[in-house]
């Protein structure tokens, strides 16, 4: 079995099964959900086995052969494994989430649920494809596919708010991706008239011949691609679709979009920055990424001050973390970028899943309508508070390590203004997340009504993983202090 077949065979088989059930109008959503859960965990384990050679040396490639336009290296392998984990955890929790939705008399029939699983599986396959692309054209197609597949998840509730969010998501991201398409064409032109007879869209080849690319077209190509993929990542001021989409999608879908899709867009920026950094004068591109990331972090932190919806709150937190990952890319530090991406994905998935349970419990997603959770559901409230702390980058969770290394990286490059702005923004974000979290957890509330069940297993396991990552990577701080 070749590696590409191994990575997508199980999700593709489950997709075909879901399509058959939907076309045949067979009401077997419960059976399908069980197969999806078992299949996606099997896919995760298979991914570990097939990608293991890449983890012996992150950033290096093995001697495996790939079809033209496709390749795989250490960072891409790590993101594929992370995507598989996010998909497996969110789809596992989705069964419990939708069961509770049906108990609350929400209008959910089997066809709705089968449709959800179908597009979730297609969404997963399109995200995996992003990390396999060596061709800029294939990368653009894969990113656009993630938009189309995830838009169906945003529209799942099929009310006017979901329609507005899905439409806004499609329009804004499609316009952004159109810029990326123009940028892709410009990369081709810069290679054709500068370095490669006949032109090329191969990322590896463009990196090799970067000093010979036509400079004007290369700069235009990077700016256009950065605008396009930056829109997909929700970077300020191209972020307006993100809070709405996160708020209106079902909680497992919000977790999947934040924990996996965000990485796809940032990975695309990471790839084009590898080309730009190989140019003789790369200072312009580095400054663009560092300042764009810092401004995004500052803006998102300010937006956190006044928020009314619980999932919108975490949407702006995702924007903040996207800015931080952009700063890591701008520092040209692949390890920091990967470390922060992994920590953010794990903690944010747990946070969105727990937020979905809280919304079901409180009957509202408005922060003003959610009170006294520590009294009414103490176990999941404790996990919720821990997840909120984790996404702010507070110790002992792993995001603290990556944020610390970003700040020290800025200081070592004597980017004092950037470091100060990041410290102020991160402090404000921590204060506001703590404030909003404290408001909904504290106060008077009903007697404990939390029912023993499986709903806390997936978020709890993810929080343990986030804590373990923090402990495992803490020697990085000790090494820096020596």
C-alpha positions as CSV (number, residue, x, y, z in Angstrom):
1,X,0.0,0.0,0.0
2,X,1.5,3.4,-1.0
3,X,1.3,6.2,1.6
4,X,-1.3,8.3,-0.2
5,X,-3.7,5.4,-0.6
6,X,-3.1,4.5,3.1
7,X,-3.9,8.1,4.3
8,X,-7.2,8.5,2.4
9,X,-8.5,4.9,1.9
10,X,-10.6,4.7,5.1
11,X,-12.1,8.2,4.9
12,X,-12.8,7.6,1.2
13,X,-14.5,4.3,1.9
14,X,-16.6,5.9,4.6
15,X,-17.5,8.8,2.3
16,X,-18.7,6.3,-0.4
17,X,-20.8,4.5,2.2
18,X,-22.4,7.8,3.5
19,X,-23.2,8.8,-0.1
20,X,-24.9,5.4,-0.7
21,X,-27.0,5.8,2.4
22,X,-28.0,9.4,1.5
23,X,-28.9,8.5,-2.1
24,X,-30.8,5.4,-1.0
25,X,-32.6,7.3,1.8
26,X,-31.6,4.5,4.2
27,X,-32.1,5.8,7.8
28,X,-29.0,4.3,9.2
29,X,-27.3,7.4,10.8
30,X,-26.6,5.6,14.1
31,X,-24.9,2.7,12.4
32,X,-22.9,5.1,10.1
33,X,-21.8,7.1,13.1
34,X,-20.4,4.0,14.8
35,X,-18.5,3.0,11.6
36,X,-17.2,6.6,11.2
37,X,-15.9,6.6,14.8
38,X,-14.2,3.2,14.4
39,X,-12.9,4.0,11.0
40,X,-11.4,7.4,11.8
41,X,-9.6,6.1,14.8
42,X,-8.3,3.2,12.7
43,X,-7.2,5.9,10.2
44,X,-5.4,7.8,12.9
45,X,-3.5,4.7,14.0
46,X,-2.7,3.8,10.3
47,X,-1.5,7.4,9.8
48,X,0.9,7.0,12.7
49,X,2.3,3.8,11.3
50,X,2.7,5.2,7.8
51,X,4.1,8.6,8.8
52,X,6.5,7.3,11.5
53,X,9.6,7.6,9.3
54,X,9.1,11.3,9.0
55,X,9.1,11.8,12.7
56,X,12.6,10.5,13.2
57,X,13.8,13.8,11.7
58,X,11.2,16.6,11.4
59,X,11.9,18.7,8.4
60,X,13.6,16.0,6.4
61,X,12.0,13.8,3.8
62,X,12.4,10.1,3.2
63,X,13.1,8.4,-0.1
64,X,9.5,7.5,-0.9
65,X,8.3,8.3,-4.4
66,X,5.2,10.4,-5.0
67,X,3.2,11.2,-8.2
68,X,4.1,14.5,-9.9
69,X,2.9,17.5,-7.9
70,X,2.7,15.7,-4.6
71,X,5.3,15.3,-1.9
72,X,5.6,14.9,1.9
73,X,8.1,16.1,4.5
74,X,8.3,16.3,8.2
75,X,6.0,19.3,8.9
76,X,3.4,18.1,6.4
77,X,3.4,14.7,8.0
78,X,2.9,16.2,11.4
79,X,0.0,18.3,10.2
80,X,-1.6,15.2,8.5
81,X,-1.4,13.3,11.8
82,X,-2.8,16.3,13.7
83,X,-5.7,16.6,11.2
84,X,-6.4,12.9,11.6
85,X,-6.5,13.3,15.4
86,X,-8.8,16.3,15.2
87,X,-11.2,14.5,12.8
88,X,-11.3,11.4,15.0
89,X,-12.0,13.2,18.2
90,X,-14.6,15.6,16.8
91,X,-16.5,12.9,15.0
92,X,-16.4,10.7,18.1
93,X,-17.9,13.5,20.2
94,X,-20.4,14.4,17.4
95,X,-22.4,11.2,18.1
96,X,-22.9,12.2,21.7
97,X,-23.6,15.9,20.7
98,X,-26.3,15.1,18.2
99,X,-27.9,12.5,20.5
100,X,-28.3,15.3,23.0
101,X,-29.6,17.6,20.3
102,X,-32.3,15.1,19.4
103,X,-33.3,14.8,23.1
104,X,-33.8,18.5,23.1
105,X,-36.4,18.1,20.4
106,X,-34.3,19.7,17.7
107,X,-35.4,18.8,14.2
108,X,-32.7,16.4,13.3
109,X,-33.5,13.4,11.1
110,X,-31.2,10.7,9.9
111,X,-30.6,12.4,6.5
112,X,-29.3,15.5,8.3
113,X,-26.9,13.5,10.3
114,X,-25.7,11.4,7.3
115,X,-25.1,14.7,5.4
116,X,-23.1,16.0,8.3
117,X,-20.9,12.9,8.4
118,X,-20.5,12.9,4.6
119,X,-19.3,16.5,4.4
120,X,-17.1,16.0,7.5
121,X,-15.3,13.1,5.7
122,X,-15.0,15.1,2.5
123,X,-13.6,18.0,4.6
124,X,-11.1,15.7,6.2
125,X,-9.9,14.4,2.8
126,X,-9.5,17.9,1.3
127,X,-7.5,19.0,4.3
128,X,-5.1,16.0,4.0
129,X,-4.7,16.9,0.3
130,X,-3.4,20.3,1.3
131,X,-0.4,18.9,3.1
132,X,0.4,16.5,0.3
133,X,0.7,19.3,-2.4
134,X,4.0,20.2,-3.9
135,X,2.4,22.0,-6.8
136,X,1.0,25.5,-6.2
137,X,-2.0,24.8,-8.4
138,X,-2.9,21.6,-6.5
139,X,-2.5,23.6,-3.3
140,X,-5.0,26.2,-4.5
141,X,-7.5,23.5,-5.5
142,X,-7.2,21.7,-2.2
143,X,-7.7,24.9,-0.2
144,X,-10.7,25.8,-2.2
145,X,-12.1,22.3,-1.7
146,X,-11.8,22.8,2.1
147,X,-14.0,25.9,1.7
148,X,-16.7,24.2,-0.2
149,X,-16.8,21.1,2.1
150,X,-16.8,23.1,5.4
151,X,-19.4,25.6,4.2
152,X,-21.9,22.7,4.3
153,X,-21.1,22.2,7.9
154,X,-21.5,25.9,8.7
155,X,-25.0,25.7,7.1
156,X,-26.0,22.5,9.0
157,X,-28.7,24.1,11.2
158,X,-30.4,25.6,8.0
159,X,-31.8,28.7,9.6
160,X,-31.3,32.3,8.6
161,X,-28.3,32.8,10.8
162,X,-26.6,29.7,9.5
163,X,-27.4,30.8,5.9
164,X,-25.9,34.2,6.5
165,X,-22.8,32.8,8.1
166,X,-22.3,30.2,5.3
167,X,-22.9,32.7,2.6
168,X,-20.5,35.2,4.2
169,X,-17.9,32.5,4.6
170,X,-18.2,31.4,0.9
171,X,-18.1,34.8,-0.6
172,X,-15.2,36.3,1.5
173,X,-13.0,33.2,1.3
174,X,-13.7,32.7,-2.4
175,X,-12.7,36.3,-3.2
176,X,-9.6,35.8,-1.1
177,X,-8.8,32.5,-2.8
178,X,-9.2,34.3,-6.2
179,X,-6.3,36.5,-5.1
180,X,-4.3,33.4,-4.4
181,X,-5.1,32.1,-7.8
182,X,-3.7,35.3,-9.4
183,X,-0.6,34.9,-7.1
184,X,-0.2,31.3,-8.3
185,X,-0.2,32.5,-11.9
186,X,2.4,35.2,-11.0
187,X,4.7,32.6,-9.4
188,X,4.5,30.7,-12.7
189,X,5.4,33.8,-14.7
190,X,8.3,34.7,-12.4
191,X,9.8,31.2,-12.9
192,X,9.1,31.2,-16.7
193,X,10.9,34.4,-17.3
194,X,13.6,34.1,-14.7
195,X,14.6,30.6,-13.8
196,X,12.8,27.6,-15.4
197,X,12.3,27.3,-19.1
198,X,8.6,26.7,-19.6
199,X,7.8,27.8,-16.0
200,X,7.0,25.7,-12.9
201,X,4.6,25.6,-10.1
202,X,6.5,23.0,-8.1
203,X,7.3,24.4,-4.6
204,X,10.5,22.4,-4.2
205,X,11.7,23.6,-7.6
206,X,10.8,27.2,-6.9
207,X,12.7,27.1,-3.6
208,X,15.8,25.8,-5.5
209,X,15.7,28.4,-8.2
210,X,14.4,31.3,-6.0
211,X,17.4,33.6,-6.5
212,X,16.7,33.5,-10.3
213,X,13.0,34.2,-10.2
214,X,11.8,37.4,-11.8
215,X,11.7,39.7,-8.7
216,X,8.8,41.9,-9.6
217,X,6.4,39.0,-10.4
218,X,7.8,37.1,-7.4
219,X,6.9,39.9,-5.0
220,X,3.5,40.3,-6.6
221,X,2.9,36.6,-6.4
222,X,3.7,36.4,-2.7
223,X,1.5,39.4,-1.8
224,X,-1.5,38.0,-3.7
225,X,-1.1,34.5,-2.2
226,X,-0.6,36.0,1.2
227,X,-3.8,38.0,0.9
228,X,-5.7,34.9,-0.4
229,X,-4.5,32.4,2.2
230,X,-4.5,35.1,4.9
231,X,-8.2,35.5,4.3
232,X,-8.7,31.8,4.8
233,X,-6.7,31.9,8.0
234,X,-8.8,34.8,9.3
235,X,-6.0,37.3,9.6
236,X,-6.9,40.9,10.5
237,X,-8.6,42.7,8.7
238,X,-9.7,39.8,6.5
239,X,-11.3,37.9,9.5
240,X,-14.9,39.0,9.4
241,X,-16.3,35.6,8.2
242,X,-14.6,33.6,11.0
243,X,-16.6,34.5,14.2
244,X,-19.9,34.0,12.4
245,X,-18.9,30.7,10.9
246,X,-17.6,29.4,14.2
247,X,-20.7,30.6,16.1
248,X,-23.3,29.1,13.7
249,X,-21.7,25.7,12.9
250,X,-22.4,22.8,15.3
251,X,-19.8,22.6,18.1
252,X,-18.0,19.5,16.6
253,X,-17.8,21.3,13.2
254,X,-16.5,24.5,14.9
255,X,-13.9,22.4,16.6
256,X,-12.9,20.8,13.3
257,X,-12.7,24.1,11.5
258,X,-10.6,25.8,14.2
259,X,-8.5,22.8,15.1
260,X,-7.6,21.7,11.6
261,X,-8.8,24.1,8.8
262,X,-6.9,27.0,10.3
263,X,-3.7,25.0,10.0
264,X,-4.3,24.4,6.3
265,X,-4.3,28.1,5.5
266,X,-1.3,28.8,7.6
267,X,0.5,25.9,6.1
268,X,-0.1,27.4,2.6
269,X,1.5,30.6,3.8
270,X,4.3,28.7,5.3
271,X,5.0,27.0,2.0
272,X,5.0,30.2,-0.1
273,X,7.2,31.9,2.6
274,X,9.8,29.1,2.1
275,X,10.0,30.3,-1.5
276,X,10.2,34.0,-0.5
277,X,12.8,33.4,2.2
278,X,15.0,31.7,-0.4
279,X,15.1,35.0,-2.5
280,X,18.2,37.2,-2.2
281,X,16.2,40.0,-0.5
282,X,13.7,38.4,1.8
283,X,13.5,41.2,4.4
284,X,10.3,42.6,2.9
285,X,8.5,39.3,3.2
286,X,9.7,38.7,6.7
287,X,8.6,42.1,7.9
288,X,5.2,41.6,6.2
289,X,4.6,38.4,8.1
290,X,5.9,39.6,11.4
291,X,3.9,42.8,11.4
292,X,0.7,41.2,10.0
293,X,0.9,38.5,12.7
294,X,1.4,41.0,15.5
295,X,-1.4,43.3,14.3
296,X,-3.7,40.3,14.1
297,X,-2.8,39.3,17.7
298,X,-3.4,42.9,18.9
299,X,-6.7,43.3,17.1
300,X,-8.1,39.9,18.2
301,X,-7.2,40.7,21.8
302,X,-9.1,44.0,21.6
303,X,-12.1,42.3,20.1
304,X,-12.1,39.8,23.0
305,X,-13.0,42.7,25.3
306,X,-16.6,42.9,24.3
307,X,-18.1,39.6,23.2
308,X,-21.6,38.3,23.6
309,X,-21.5,34.7,22.2
310,X,-19.4,31.9,23.7
311,X,-18.3,30.4,20.4
312,X,-17.7,33.9,18.9
313,X,-15.3,34.4,21.9
314,X,-13.3,31.4,20.9
315,X,-13.5,32.5,17.3
316,X,-11.5,35.6,18.1
317,X,-9.2,33.5,20.2
318,X,-8.5,31.5,17.1
319,X,-7.7,34.7,15.2
320,X,-5.3,35.6,17.9
321,X,-3.5,32.2,17.7
322,X,-3.4,32.5,13.9
323,X,-1.5,35.7,14.3
324,X,0.9,34.0,16.7
325,X,1.6,31.2,14.2
326,X,2.2,33.8,11.5
327,X,4.7,35.5,13.8
328,X,6.4,32.1,14.2
329,X,6.5,31.7,10.4
330,X,8.0,35.2,10.1
331,X,10.7,34.3,12.6
332,X,11.6,31.5,10.1
333,X,11.2,29.0,13.0
334,X,9.5,25.8,11.8
335,X,9.7,24.1,15.2
336,X,7.9,27.0,17.0
337,X,5.2,27.1,14.3
338,X,4.6,23.4,14.6
339,X,4.6,23.4,18.4
340,X,2.1,26.2,18.6
341,X,-0.1,24.7,15.9
342,X,-0.3,21.4,17.8
343,X,-0.9,22.9,21.2
344,X,-3.6,25.3,19.8
345,X,-5.4,22.5,17.9
346,X,-5.6,20.2,20.8
347,X,-6.8,22.8,23.4
348,X,-9.2,24.6,21.0
349,X,-10.9,21.3,20.0
350,X,-11.5,20.5,23.6
351,X,-12.8,24.0,24.3
352,X,-15.3,24.0,21.4
353,X,-16.6,20.6,22.3
354,X,-17.1,21.6,25.9
355,X,-18.7,24.9,24.7
356,X,-21.2,22.9,22.7
357,X,-22.2,20.9,25.8
358,X,-22.6,24.1,27.8
359,X,-24.8,25.6,25.1
360,X,-27.0,22.5,25.2
361,X,-27.1,22.7,29.0
362,X,-27.9,26.4,29.2
363,X,-30.2,26.6,26.2
364,X,-28.3,29.6,24.9
365,X,-25.0,30.6,23.4
366,X,-25.2,34.1,24.7
367,X,-22.7,34.8,27.5
368,X,-25.2,36.8,29.4
369,X,-27.6,33.9,29.6
370,X,-25.0,31.4,30.9
371,X,-24.5,31.5,34.7
372,X,-23.4,29.3,37.6
373,X,-22.0,26.5,35.6
374,X,-19.6,25.4,38.3
375,X,-22.6,24.7,40.5
376,X,-24.8,22.9,37.9
377,X,-22.1,21.0,35.9
378,X,-18.9,21.0,38.0
379,X,-16.9,18.3,36.1
380,X,-17.2,19.8,32.6
381,X,-16.9,23.3,34.0
382,X,-13.5,22.4,35.5
383,X,-12.4,21.0,32.1
384,X,-13.8,24.1,30.4
385,X,-11.8,26.4,32.7
386,X,-8.7,24.4,32.1
387,X,-9.2,24.5,28.3
388,X,-9.7,28.3,28.4
389,X,-6.4,28.7,30.3
390,X,-4.7,26.4,27.8
391,X,-5.6,28.4,24.8
392,X,-4.4,31.7,26.4
393,X,-0.9,30.2,26.6
394,X,-0.8,30.1,30.3
395,X,1.5,27.5,32.0
396,X,1.7,24.6,32.5
397,X,0.1,24.0,29.1
398,X,2.1,23.6,26.0
399,X,1.1,26.9,24.3
400,X,3.1,28.7,27.0
401,X,6.3,27.2,25.7
402,X,5.7,28.2,22.0
403,X,4.6,31.8,23.0
404,X,7.7,32.2,25.2
405,X,9.9,31.1,22.4
406,X,8.2,33.5,20.0
407,X,8.9,36.4,22.4
408,X,12.5,35.4,22.9
409,X,12.9,35.1,19.2
410,X,11.7,38.6,18.7
411,X,14.0,39.8,21.4
412,X,17.0,37.9,20.0
413,X,16.3,39.7,16.6
414,X,16.0,43.0,18.5
415,X,12.4,43.4,17.4
416,X,11.6,45.2,20.7
417,X,8.4,46.9,19.5
418,X,7.0,43.6,18.2
419,X,7.8,41.9,21.5
420,X,6.2,44.6,23.6
421,X,3.1,44.6,21.5
422,X,2.8,40.9,21.7
423,X,3.2,40.9,25.5
424,X,0.6,43.6,25.9
425,X,-1.8,41.8,23.5
426,X,-1.3,38.4,25.1
427,X,-1.9,39.9,28.6
428,X,-5.1,41.5,27.5
429,X,-6.3,38.3,25.9
430,X,-5.6,36.3,29.0
431,X,-7.4,38.9,31.2
432,X,-10.5,39.0,29.0
433,X,-10.7,35.2,28.6
434,X,-10.4,34.8,32.3
435,X,-13.1,37.5,32.8
436,X,-15.6,36.0,30.4
437,X,-14.9,32.5,31.7
438,X,-15.3,33.5,35.3
439,X,-18.6,35.2,34.6
440,X,-20.3,32.1,33.1
441,X,-18.8,29.7,35.7
442,X,-19.5,31.7,38.8
443,X,-22.6,33.2,40.2
444,X,-25.7,31.5,41.5
445,X,-27.0,28.6,39.6
446,X,-29.3,25.6,39.9
447,X,-28.4,22.5,41.9
448,X,-26.0,20.1,40.2
449,X,-27.7,18.5,37.2
450,X,-24.7,17.1,35.4
451,X,-25.4,13.5,34.3
452,X,-22.7,10.9,34.2
453,X,-21.9,10.1,30.6
454,X,-19.3,9.9,27.9
455,X,-19.4,13.6,26.9
456,X,-16.4,14.5,28.9
457,X,-14.1,11.7,27.7
458,X,-12.8,13.3,24.5
459,X,-12.3,16.8,25.9
460,X,-10.7,15.4,29.0
461,X,-8.3,13.2,27.0
462,X,-7.3,16.2,24.9
463,X,-6.7,18.4,27.9
464,X,-4.4,15.6,29.4
465,X,-2.5,15.7,26.0
466,X,-2.2,19.5,26.1
467,X,-0.8,19.2,29.7
468,X,1.6,16.4,28.7
469,X,2.9,18.5,25.8
470,X,3.5,21.4,28.2
471,X,5.5,19.1,30.5
472,X,7.3,17.4,27.7
473,X,8.5,20.7,26.1
474,X,9.3,22.5,29.3
475,X,13.0,21.6,29.0
476,X,13.1,24.1,26.1
477,X,12.6,26.9,28.6
478,X,15.3,25.5,30.9
479,X,17.7,25.2,27.9
480,X,17.1,28.8,27.0
481,X,17.7,30.0,30.6
482,X,21.1,28.3,30.8
